[in-house]
Amino acid sequence: PYTTLFRSALLNRTFTRSFSFLLKKVEVQMAIRSYDFAYGRGRKQFSLDDSLVLKEIRTEDFAPMTDIKGGVLEAIRHPIGCPPLDEIVKPGQTVAFICNDLTRVANSYDFMPVFLDEMNRLGVPDENMKIVFSLGTHRNMTHDEMVEAVGAEVASRVKMINSDCHVDQDFLYFGQTSRGTPVLINKNICDVDHVILTGTIVYHYFSGYGGGRKAVLPGCAAMETVRKNHSFMLDPHAGLGKTVGNPVYEDQMEGVARFAKGRSLFLFNAVLNAKHQFLKMFAGDYVKAHQVACEFVDKVYGEVINQKADLVIASCGGWPKDINVYQMQKTMDNASLAVRDGGVVVLLADCEEGSGSQVLEETCRRLGSPDAIEAELEHNFVIGANKAYAVTRNMKHAKFILVTSLDRKMAKEMLFTGAVDTVEEALEMAKTYVGDHPKIILMPEGSLTVPRLQEA
């Protein structure tokens, strides 16, 4: 038809007008749009036929906070479910702050100076305060990483400590939960008058939500405590955004309650947007304030979709959310909620630190299938191997093609469908499974946003 149009235009000496019409028709049929997604410490650009895009899922557009210091003070002076700090903290007392490690964005460097100054105002000198980094089972932080996390000024004022889950003598025993989890908590948060739990809240793929009690368990718990608690992730009632009836969450709550008995615990949690800006701050009772904060998380990060896509293109949101496969897995879970059975997820994840777990690598290499990994975990639950399960269980639902710097042999051994350098290469590979004209959902903030299929 285009050849006929050109011939007609020339014969009728209306070429300019007809050619303009042709260009507009082609543009309508192929509305190409460019996209720019976070990747590691940089960005990745790609283009798509916009007519194929069902939806671009982003966090709800709440205005970010502009007065950070004022927001911190407002939250801690008007807390949820308990008296404010100036009624709790007495001059000369001791305080331990629990802070996130660098695998989780918390902006601790913004609020920790405010906390230290407020404690000074209440009569607590710097030498009576310390920071314990809630590593869980993650690697120890270097001194430079600690400074980066809380800021140079704070680092120069108070002692900083890694909670290393492997050092048995660093943990005190608080009995067992009703599910048999031994409650072993780092002694550095046991020998103070007040423990202040800090961090940010996002969805968690098997314990419901981050933040709150997680600063203590698993954050400052021994390896055996974490191992036993995380074994409940195999239970079908464990899942993202679930608290009631979730055995992982309930076990954590019971364990922290044992530790908290007779102690002063105070929560400070914030919710950030994809640009790592503060949206809202919550402080007070570690249970009640966290519950209120989770309701806000649902508003910010939850997103309704009308149908699942053939192809999902997701970014973890850049560093540190894609620092390794261990952290990237959370985005895999979120993206899985948006893709149909047998579809494809193209996942932008740099993974500058590789897998993040030798046990994760070894488990995938040795067992070679999602079913075999799950079966072994049911018999013998091992931290690291649980991530192999978390990563590969999604592959029973969809294909995963990585845009990554991850070693190609490692990516294959970890059962990914492909690992390439560019989005264009990934899209070409995806055609094998979803054809040339797939329906697409985009998730530029994939570690945060949670698609929820609209009920019929």
RASULPE-V294171 format. One record per residue. N is the residue number from 1. RES is the residue in one letter. PSI is psi in degrees with one decimal (* if undefined). NEAR is the number of other ideal C-beta (glycine too) atoms within 12 Angstrom. Layout:
BEGIN
N/RES/PSI/NEAR
N/RES/PSI/NEAR
END
This chain:
BEGIN
1/P/-30.0/10
2/Y/-36.3/16
3/T/-42.7/10
4/T/-39.8/12
5/L/-44.1/22
6/F/-44.7/17
7/R/-43.0/14
8/S/-40.4/19
9/A/-41.7/20
10/L/-42.9/16
11/L/-34.4/12
12/N/7.7/13
13/R/37.4/10
14/T/38.3/17
15/F/-46.2/17
16/T/-47.5/13
17/R/-41.5/16
18/S/-39.4/22
19/F/-37.2/18
20/S/-40.7/15
21/F/-40.5/19
22/L/-45.8/23
23/L/-42.5/16
24/K/-38.6/14
25/K/-42.2/16
26/V/-41.3/17
27/E/-37.8/16
28/V/-42.7/14
29/Q/-31.1/16
30/M/76.2/17
31/A/93.3/17
32/I/131.5/17
33/R/142.1/19
34/S/145.3/15
35/Y/155.2/29
36/D/104.9/18
37/F/148.7/37
38/A/142.6/34
39/Y/113.3/39
40/G/-128.8/29
41/R/11.4/16
42/G/-145.1/18
43/R/161.4/21
44/K/134.4/37
45/Q/148.5/20
46/F/167.3/29
47/S/148.9/20
48/L/154.9/30
49/D/111.6/24
50/D/-21.2/20
51/S/-15.6/17
52/L/-12.9/29
53/V/116.0/26
54/L/-42.5/28
55/K/148.0/27
56/E/112.6/29
57/I/121.7/37
58/R/164.2/28
59/T/151.3/35
60/E/140.4/24
61/D/77.5/15
62/F/144.1/21
63/A/130.6/12
64/P/155.1/23
65/M/144.5/24
66/T/-28.0/11
67/D/89.0/15
68/I/-49.4/27
69/K/-46.0/21
70/G/-37.2/18
71/G/-40.7/28
72/V/-48.4/35
73/L/-39.2/25
74/E/-42.7/23
75/A/-45.2/37
76/I/-19.1/40
77/R/-14.3/25
78/H/66.0/22
79/P/168.8/33
80/I/120.1/30
81/G/7.7/21
82/C/166.2/23
83/P/158.7/18
84/P/162.9/22
85/L/-34.3/34
86/D/-8.7/20
87/E/-15.1/15
88/I/-45.0/28
89/V/132.4/31
90/K/152.5/18
91/P/136.8/16
92/G/-3.5/15
93/Q/173.6/22
94/T/147.4/30
95/V/135.7/43
96/A/126.7/42
97/F/131.6/48
98/I/122.3/52
99/C/152.8/49
100/N/152.3/45
101/D/-177.7/39
102/L/-3.9/33
103/T/-9.7/36
104/R/126.2/41
105/V/121.9/39
106/A/-16.7/41
107/N/39.3/37
108/S/-29.3/45
109/Y/-18.5/28
110/D/-41.4/32
111/F/-22.1/40
112/M/-38.5/43
113/P/-35.7/28
114/V/-42.2/36
115/F/-46.4/44
116/L/-42.8/34
117/D/-38.0/23
118/E/-39.7/32
119/M/-40.6/39
120/N/-42.0/21
121/R/-32.0/18
122/L/4.1/27
123/G/14.8/19
124/V/112.1/33
125/P/161.7/19
126/D/-38.2/24
127/E/-11.9/15
128/N/6.9/27
129/M/153.4/38
130/K/160.7/37
131/I/129.0/42
132/V/121.8/42
133/F/125.4/46
134/S/84.0/47
135/L/-21.5/36
136/G/-120.4/42
137/T/11.7/36
138/H/166.6/34
139/R/158.6/25
140/N/147.0/22
141/M/145.0/31
142/T/166.7/16
143/H/-41.5/18
144/D/-37.0/13
145/E/-35.9/25
146/M/-44.8/32
147/V/-42.6/24
148/E/-37.1/25
149/A/-41.9/38
150/V/-8.5/41
151/G/148.5/26
152/A/-40.0/17
153/E/-49.5/17
154/V/-43.0/32
155/A/-29.4/29
156/S/-11.8/17
157/R/-32.9/27
158/V/158.2/33
159/K/142.7/25
160/M/136.7/35
161/I/136.9/31
162/N/135.6/33
163/S/97.6/44
164/D/109.8/29
165/C/-14.4/33
166/H/-9.9/24
167/V/94.0/19
168/D/-38.2/17
169/Q/-7.5/13
170/D/1.1/27
171/F/141.8/30
172/L/148.5/24
173/Y/130.8/23
174/F/30.2/31
175/G/-166.4/19
176/Q/151.7/19
177/T/170.5/29
178/S/-18.4/15
179/R/3.7/25
180/G/12.0/19
181/T/122.4/37
182/P/129.2/28
183/V/96.8/39
184/L/112.8/37
185/I/142.7/45
186/N/129.8/44
187/K/-20.2/26
188/N/-10.9/33
189/I/8.6/41
190/C/-15.8/30
191/D/27.7/20
192/V/164.7/30
193/D/-32.6/28
194/H/138.5/34
195/V/125.1/42
196/I/115.3/48
197/L/119.6/48
198/T/169.2/49
199/G/-170.2/46
200/T/163.7/46
201/I/126.7/45
202/V/174.5/50
203/Y/149.4/37
204/H/137.7/41
205/Y/-20.0/38
206/F/-14.8/38
207/S/13.0/42
208/G/-73.1/38
209/Y/152.2/41
210/G/-171.9/42
211/G/-168.6/45
212/G/-129.7/46
213/R/-20.8/48
214/K/-19.2/42
215/A/-33.8/48
216/V/-51.2/48
217/L/105.7/49
218/P/-6.2/44
219/G/-45.0/46
220/C/35.4/50
221/A/159.7/49
222/A/161.8/37
223/M/-44.0/30
224/E/-33.6/29
225/T/-46.6/43
226/V/-43.3/43
227/R/-48.9/31
228/K/-44.6/31
229/N/-45.6/47
230/H/-16.2/41
231/S/-20.7/29
232/F/-3.3/35
233/M/-20.3/40
234/L/-16.0/26
235/D/133.8/24
236/P/-16.0/14
237/H/-8.8/21
238/A/133.3/33
239/G/173.3/29
240/L/129.3/36
241/G/8.9/30
242/K/134.2/27
243/T/-55.1/32
244/V/122.2/15
245/G/-3.4/16
246/N/111.9/28
247/P/-30.7/32
248/V/-50.3/40
249/Y/-47.3/43
250/E/-35.7/28
251/D/-40.4/41
252/Q/-45.0/49
253/M/-41.4/34
254/E/-40.9/30
255/G/-43.6/42
256/V/-35.0/39
257/A/-36.6/25
258/R/-45.2/30
259/F/-38.8/40
260/A/-17.0/31
261/K/121.3/16
262/G/6.2/12
263/R/161.3/27
264/S/109.8/28
265/L/136.5/42
266/F/132.1/45
267/L/138.1/44
268/F/107.0/51
269/N/145.2/52
270/A/159.2/43
271/V/128.5/43
272/L/160.5/41
273/N/-176.8/30
274/A/-20.1/32
275/K/8.9/20
276/H/27.6/29
277/Q/144.1/24
278/F/131.4/35
279/L/-42.4/34
280/K/150.4/33
281/M/143.9/43
282/F/136.2/42
283/A/157.0/43
284/G/-143.0/32
285/D/132.9/28
286/Y/-16.8/42
287/V/-55.1/30
288/K/-43.4/22
289/A/-36.5/35
290/H/-39.6/43
291/Q/-43.1/29
292/V/-41.7/30
293/A/-37.4/41
294/C/-33.1/37
295/E/-36.7/22
296/F/-37.8/31
297/V/-41.7/39
298/D/-37.8/28
299/K/-36.0/19
300/V/-44.6/35
301/Y/-19.6/42
302/G/142.0/29
303/E/125.5/32
304/V/135.4/18
305/I/148.3/30
306/N/-23.9/18
307/Q/157.3/19
308/K/155.1/30
309/A/159.4/38
310/D/-35.0/32
311/L/130.1/43
312/V/130.4/49
313/I/115.3/48
314/A/140.6/54
315/S/142.0/46
316/C/-20.2/47
317/G/9.2/42
318/G/-175.6/34
319/W/141.2/30
320/P/8.7/35
321/K/-20.6/44
322/D/31.7/43
323/I/-29.8/39
324/N/173.9/38
325/V/-35.7/47
326/Y/-44.5/40
327/Q/-34.9/42
328/M/-29.2/53
329/Q/-31.6/44
330/K/-37.5/45
331/T/-35.3/49
332/M/-45.0/45
333/D/-44.2/45
334/N/-44.0/43
335/A/-32.9/50
336/S/-28.8/40
337/L/-15.4/38
338/A/-8.4/43
339/V/144.6/44
340/R/163.4/29
341/D/130.4/17
342/G/-0.1/22
343/G/-168.4/35
344/V/138.7/43
345/V/121.6/52
346/V/118.6/53
347/L/118.4/54
348/L/108.6/51
349/A/108.5/54
350/D/-48.1/35
351/C/54.9/41
352/E/-23.8/26
353/E/19.8/28
354/G/-136.6/27
355/S/-32.5/36
356/G/-3.2/33
357/S/117.9/34
358/Q/-31.9/24
359/V/-40.0/29
360/L/-48.6/37
361/E/-50.5/31
362/E/-39.1/22
363/T/-45.5/37
364/C/-43.0/36
365/R/-42.5/24
366/R/-40.3/19
367/L/-37.3/27
368/G/3.1/19
369/S/151.2/22
370/P/-40.6/25
371/D/-41.1/17
372/A/-37.9/23
373/I/-45.0/37
374/E/-42.1/26
375/A/-41.0/17
376/E/-39.1/26
377/L/-37.9/32
378/E/-30.7/19
379/H/-38.3/14
380/N/98.2/16
381/F/122.9/31
382/V/132.4/30
383/I/136.2/35
384/G/-52.7/33
385/A/-29.8/38
386/N/-31.1/39
387/K/-31.8/41
388/A/-40.1/41
389/Y/-46.3/40
390/A/-38.4/41
391/V/-50.1/44
392/T/-21.3/38
393/R/-30.9/31
394/N/-25.0/38
395/M/-12.4/38
396/K/-16.6/20
397/H/-37.4/24
398/A/165.6/36
399/K/143.4/35
400/F/119.2/48
401/I/122.5/42
402/L/136.3/50
403/V/109.9/43
404/T/163.2/40
405/S/4.4/30
406/L/139.8/37
407/D/130.9/21
408/R/-38.8/17
409/K/-41.1/15
410/M/-43.7/28
411/A/-40.4/32
412/K/-42.7/19
413/E/-26.2/27
414/M/10.7/47
415/L/16.5/34
416/F/145.4/39
417/T/-35.5/28
418/G/160.7/32
419/A/119.7/32
420/V/174.7/29
421/D/-29.7/21
422/T/158.5/24
423/V/-36.9/35
424/E/-42.1/21
425/E/-41.2/20
426/A/-41.5/38
427/L/-36.8/36
428/E/-41.4/20
429/M/-36.8/27
430/A/-27.9/39
431/K/-29.6/21
432/T/-31.2/18
433/Y/-27.4/27
434/V/5.0/32
435/G/-173.5/17
436/D/-16.2/14
437/H/60.6/18
438/P/152.0/32
439/K/130.9/28
440/I/138.8/41
441/I/134.9/41
442/L/136.5/38
443/M/80.2/47
444/P/-15.6/37
445/E/49.1/38
446/G/-27.1/49
447/S/-16.5/45
448/L/-43.3/45
449/T/139.7/42
450/V/106.0/41
451/P/139.1/40
452/R/117.0/21
453/L/127.8/21
454/Q/126.8/13
455/E/139.9/7
456/A/*/5
END
